[in-house]
Amino acid sequence: MQFLSLEFAFFFLAVLAGAWAARRNALAFRLLLLVASYIFYASFHLGFAALLLGVSLSTWGAALGVARLQAPGRRKALLTAYLAALLGELCFFKYYALASELTGALPELSIVMPVGISFFTFQAVGYVVDVFRRPEEVQRSPLDVLLFMAFFPTVLSGPILRARDFIPQLRSAAPAWTDANQAFWLIMVGLFKKVALSSYLSEHITRQIFSNPDDFSSLGALVGVMAYSAQIYCDFSGYSDLAQGLAGLLGLRVPDNFDRPYKARNLREFWQGWHMSLSTWLRDYLYIPLGGNRCTPLRRNLNLLATMGLGGLWHGANLTFLAWGLLHGVGLAATHAFAGRIGAGLEGWKAKARDAAFWAGTFGFVTLAWVFFAAPDFETAAQALARIVSFDAAGKGPGVTVTVITLGVIGFQALNLDWLRACPPLLSRLSAPALACALGVLGALAVRLGPDGMLPFIYFSF
């Protein structure tokens, strides 16, 4: 049951009607959302739902055990055993095939990876580690933990939730309903980003550039890899907007996941705006426990490389993802070493020129790294980069519409504009039903502008 399907639209309307009817009864409200979440997740495969249930129950039990045990050694042993089992399950589904290929010593198995496994596994890890650090945050109700793990707007591709922020919302006798107009607007924006922008770029250039790079001219290849930067932003931030909007209509808040990442002037700023629920998770549960920056510069750089390398592998069992993560690790280490030193003290037009150069260098580096993220293998990545630097006019060009969309998506962020986040005042004055109708018409136009057929969201595969 994909988000962008008529089936899901009818499913959500039924859930929304039930949620409004049950909103004064906290128990009925939570039970309704839990059942709906498992129906949604089981629509992909019943076995996936059984796995999610098992992980959720073990997470609830492990957190209770960690909170109740008094002896530090036993608490740590239980946490270690839980993390080993949970991360072992994640590694089996995501990395068994890669391990078998690299070692040649493991038997070949046909493994179907559950959708969203990376996201709900990280949510589980974060919750149990939080309870280990602060036992008073334990959630004693299995219903709350199961719903936290399976909440259907976020279970497939996040944002990665924190129990301390999400679960208290479920306990209110009457959920704090958010602004319905803003929720409808976010749903519309998410659809527009995915259907009219991301899908168009995928259909008209990025799939071809990462399948047959040699078919393109140097300019076509350059705009193609820039188009992937625009595409993956529109695709993933569009999903996050949809998740926020759907949750908002149910009276629940999920965290922002993107904040104009392509306005960044260094990689630290980029990660403060890109996939923020993952970047803060890596910071809190991996980088800081490794020592963070409270150590020697060499150790800090090794911590950055380890964190970003593992963050790259989190996306999938392909060494190109590891390369993408390590590139960002090296870039962040350089940022820590030189930030504030280059161009310090400049004022006026010189400061603006410095900032423009920093922005161009940061965006160029991020786009270069995306080549390894998008390419199926290193050979294709090398071919795409080789086409860019060949200065060869022979081959396909980028096309006017592709260029306009790409530059528009990037330029809006570079200029620090954010016109799509908040519902415009004119629309916000409409009643919720009137706004829903107006946005429905706009949504139909967005679908009409998009290509025939609809590719799944990029992050569904992670």
C-alpha positions, -999 to +999 in steps of 0.1 A: +000+000+000+021+029-013+015+064+000+008+077-035-020+053-043-058+055-043-058+025-019-039+044+007-061+075+002-092+055+012-074+038+040-063+071+055-098+086+052-111+057+072-084+060+098-089+097+100-126+094+105-121+068+132-094+089+149-117+119+152-145+098+165-122+083+192-102+114+200-118+118+235-108+083+245-070+080+247-071+042+249-095+038+219-074+064+200-042+045+205-057+011+197-072+024+165-038+038+154-020+006+163-044-016+144-042+008+114-004+009+115-002-029+114-027-032+087-007-007+066+026-025+073+012-060+068+000-048+034+036-052+022+041-087+037+026-105+067+061-116+076+072-080+079+045-073+104+055-103+124+091-092+125+081-056+135+059-070+163+087-092+176+112-063+175+087-040+193+079-065+221+116-072+226+123-035+227+096-029+253+109-058+274+145-048+272+137-013+282+118-025+312+146-048+322+173-021+318+152+003+340+145-022+367+179-037+372+200-020+398+235-036+393+254-015+367+270-047+353+237-064+347+222-034+332+251-030+307+250-068+300+213-067+291+217-036+269+247-052+251+227-085+245+197-065+232+218-044+209+237-074+196+205-092+188+187-062+173+217-050+152+224-087+142+189-089+128+194-057+109+228-069+095+214-102+085+186-087+063+207-058+049+243-071+047+242-109+044+243-108+006+273-084+006+291-105+032+285-136+011+298-119-020+329-105-003+339-136+016+326-164-007+323-185+025+286-180+032+258-199+014+236-179-010+202-172+005+172-154-011+165-127+015+137-102+012+145-071+032+116-057+052+107-022+042+116+005+068+138-019+088+166+006+091+142+033+105+124+012+131+156-005+142+172+029+149+141+040+168+143+009+190+180+014+196+175+051+205+147+043+229+164+015+249+197+035+251+178+065+264+162+043+291+197+030+300+209+066+304+177+078+321+156+050+336+128+073+345+120+076+307+109+039+305+074+034+290+056+007+309+027+004+285+034-021+257+007-004+236+026+029+236+059+012+226+042-008+199+026+023+184+058+043+187+076+016+166+048+011+140+032+045+135+023+042+098+031+077+085+068+073+096+074+035+097+087+033+062+111+062+059+110+083+090+115+108+104+132+087+131+111+094+162+122+098+198+100+081+224+102+110+248+088+134+222+062+111+206+047+089+233+035+117+256+013+129+228-006+096+228-015+098+265-036+130+263-073+123+268-079+146+238-049+148+214-037+183+207-050+188+172-026+207+150-035+233+125-055+213+099-048+239+072-010+236+077-013+197+076-032+198+044-006+222+029+023+199+039+005+170+022+001+191-010+037+203-009+049+167-004+029+155-034+042+183-055+078+177-047+075+140-053+052+139-084+059+171-103+096+175-094+114+144-083+096+120-106+101+144-136+138+146-130+141+108-125+121+102-157+139+127-179+176+126-168+188+110-136+179+074-143+196+077-177+227+094-164+233+067-139+226+039-164+245+051-194+266+081-186+285+079-219+252+089-237+255+125-224+275+155-232+297+170-205+270+197-199+243+170-198+263+149-173+269+180-151+233+190-150+223+154-146+243+149-114+230+183-101+195+171-110+201+141-087+209+165-059+175+182-065+157+149-071+168+132-038+159+164-019+125+167-034+119+130-030+129+125+006+118+159+019+085+154+000+080+121+019+088+139+052+063+166+044+036+139+037+044+122+070+042+154+089+009+163+072-007+129+078+004+128+114-008+164+119-043+155+107-043+128+133-033+153+160+003+142+164+035+159+157+066+144+141+099+163+139+111+183+109+136+164+088+148+190+064+157+227+066+170+239+032+203+219+033+215+233+000+219+268+016+248+254+036+282+270+035+300+240+050+293+204+056+284+209+093+256+233+082+246+208+055+240+180+081+221+204+103+196+207+075+197+173+058+178+142+072+180+158+106+165+129+125+193+106+112+221+132+117+211+138+153+207+101+159+242+095+146+255+123+168+237+112+200+241+074+197+273+069+178+296+100+175+293+112+211+297+077+226+328+073+205+342+104+222+328+131+199+351+161+198+361+159+234+394+144+225+425+150+203+419+162+168+431+128+154+407+109+175+379+133+166+386+128+129+386+090+133+352+094+152+338+114+122+351+088+097+336+059+117+303+077+122+298+088+086+311+055+072+286+035+093+259+061+084+267+054+047+264+016+052+231+022+070+217+031+036+224-002+021+248-031+014+268-015-013+304-002-010+294+029-029+273+039+001+304+034+023+324+056-001+296+083+002+298+082+040+335+083+041+336+112+017+314+131+041+335+120+070+366+134+054+348+166+045+335+171+081+370+165+094+383+192+071+354+215+082+363+211+118+400+218+110+395+249+089+361+264+098+365+299+110+401+302+099+397+309+061+385+343+053+381+354+089+378+391+095+365+399+060+337+425+057+314+439+031+316+426-004+346+405+005+326+386+031+298+380+007+322+367-019+338+344+007+303+331+017+294+325-020+327+306-025+320+285+006+285+278-006+297+267-041+324+245-027+300+229-002+273+222-029+299+209-053+313+185-027+278+173-017+269+168-054+301+149-060+293+126-031+258+120-044+273+105-075+285+075-054+252+074-036+232+072-068+255+050-090+250+012-088+287+007-088+321+025-088+325+020-126+293+039-133+302+066-109+336+070-125+320+071-160+296+099-149+324+120-134+346+113-165+319+127-188+317+159-168+355+166-170+358+155-206+344+188-219+328+169-248+299+185-265+288+152-282+258+135-266+225+143-250+220+177-234+200+183-202+169+199-217+154+232-207+127+220-182+152+197-164+176+226-161+149+251-148+137+226-122+172+218-110+183+253-107+150+264-092+152+237-064+188+245-056+185+283-061+156+287-037+176+271-010+208+290-018+189+322-015+175+310+019+139+310+007+113+288+023+081+295+005+068+259+006+070+252+044+042+274+058+006+276+044+002+309+026-019+335+045-045+335+017-051+298+019-048+296+057-079+318+060-100+292+042-119+267+062-103+232+064-129+216+040-125+245+015-087+243+017-088+205+012-108+210-020-085+237-033-054+216-025-071+186-041-074+205-073-037+216-071-028+180-063-046+168-094-026+193-115+006+181-099-003+145-108-011+156-143+023+174-146+042+143-134+052+114-157+031+083-163+035+058-135+051+065-102+084+053-088+085+045-051+102+069-028+140+066-029+143+059+008+118+031+008+147+008-002+166+017+030 
